[in-house]
Amino acid sequence: MIFIYFLCVLYGLGMLFIFIYSLAQGHLLLHFLKSKKNHSLSPPKAPKTWPKVTVQLPIFNELYVVERLIDAIAKLNYPRELLQIQLLDDSTDQTVDLVNEKLKEFPEIDFQYIHRTDRVGFKAGALREGMEKATGEFIAIFDADFVPDPNFLLSTIPYFSSEKIGMVQTRWTHLNRNYSVLTRLQALALDTHFLIEQTGRNNQGAFINFNGTGGIWRKSCIYDAGNWHDDTLTEDLDLSYRAQRKGWQFVYRPEIESPAELPPIMSAVKSQQFRWTKGGAECAMKHFGKVRQENLPFRVKFHSFAHLFNSVIFIAVLVTSLSSIGVWWAGEQGLIPSNWVQISGVFLVGFALIAGTYLVSFFFEGRSFLKSAWSAIWQLPLFLSVSMGLALHNAQAVWEGLSGKKSPFIRTPKFNLESGKERLSLNRYLIHRMPVTTWLEGVLAVLFWGMVVLAFVTGNFLFLPFHAMLAVGYSLVFVKSFNSYGLGR
């Protein structure tokens, strides 16, 4: 019985965390809707004198996308004499030669090529070294898979209307949203972050984050906050919190778009997710205690907690899903009062709030209502299922981040699917070694399909929707992972 009670406590704590997380999401949703009512705010006027800008392009082995990136950057609509472009290249393959040949096409542009051979500090180290040679008053940053809008600088620079503004972040959009179901689901997740979460936080003066690319910094803000650190996998989130804790203000502009390519295969998605979730957990351990001690409004501290620890949701989902099996069995055997399980159903409101947040972002993407409704009918349940199916993989990343285990910065493979030149299987940057967790995801898929069958055998359908979504999610994640790790073999 002690073990049964222990499982009930684990289940309750997991559901409680999910419920608190959902309240934070619901509050952000309210502020997002409030911001839409006040959307008539006109953009600031252009400065009388345009400042000098340095554009930093950190790259590492980017054979498939670096030419597209350079072509896009060369089209930036900004006075040439005020523009410095740094290619911060840590590449160890033919990307080095490709870049040098490509730059010959633009002799009129101030391209500064900086090639490192040690890769110390990974992306943070490259950005830090570039800062030493940057001549711009402002620093714009784009990753290799982005295709910046030509008017990006003209659109963002005017928002530095106050000396207190340290960073302006723009909204990511997706070049290959409709490539596959997987890219559609990723787009849904990112749209919710950029539409609901970033807008909701910024609208109420809570801390937001630079998203690593598609944003522009005041150089003095970077230096004042301590420059780029490489002690976490998310140097962008780390610097964001250090800067805002020092009083710098951030601006988020969702109407300014920064197009990029989404990872088209599960192994690449997992690589990206691992870095984001582990880095977020590392930043949580680094910053939350300091934020808690700051003289800040409660809402700022609350949303900082929700923001920094949001990746813990994967541990909560994993713990809740596994413990729910024991809770279901205990209830079936009459070992716990039936009202215990029924009361816990209150926490299911949390799942409804989270689903509602994603649903709202779906309808604010400019599509027709009928088209959005039809897409939401199948995409939203599938997205929630796959998100839960990634719980094991991401929970490992979060646990490593919280416990202080270090790992190298693993880049996300890029593809340039628009060009049509490369089949997925020909990409030389693919990861072929399948981790043990992928096999465990297959085991969990079988386990939860078994729980679905048991629900019909016993007539106890209390956890059926939850277990069915887990079964579908783990099945899809396992199959897609198995296929993507085997590409090119």
Secondary structure, 3 states (H helix, E strand, C coil): CHHHHHHHHHHHHHHHHHHHHHHHHHHHHHHHHHHHHCCCCCCCCCCCCCCCEEEEEEECCCCCCHHHHHHHHHCCCCCHHHEEEEEEECCCCCHHHHHHHHHCCCCCCCEEEEECCCCCCHHHHHHHHHHHHCCCCEEEECCCCECCCCCHHHHHHHHCCCCCEEEEEEEEEECCCCCCHHHHHHHHHHHHHHHHHHHHHHHCCCCCCCCCCCEEEEHHHHHHCCCCCCCCCCHHHHHHHHHHHCCCEEEEEEEEEEEECCCCCHHHHHHHHHHHHHHHHHHHHHHHHHHHHCCCCHHHHHHHHHHHCHHHHHHHHHHHHHHHHHHHHHHHCCCCCHHHHHHHHHHHHHHHHHHHHHHHHHHCCCCCHHHHHHHHHHHHHHHHHHHHHCHHHHHHHHHHHHHCCCCCCCCCCCCCCCCCCCCHHHCCCCCCCCCHHHHHHHHHHHHHHHHHHHHHHHCCCCCHHHHHHHHHHHHHHHHHHHHHHCCCC
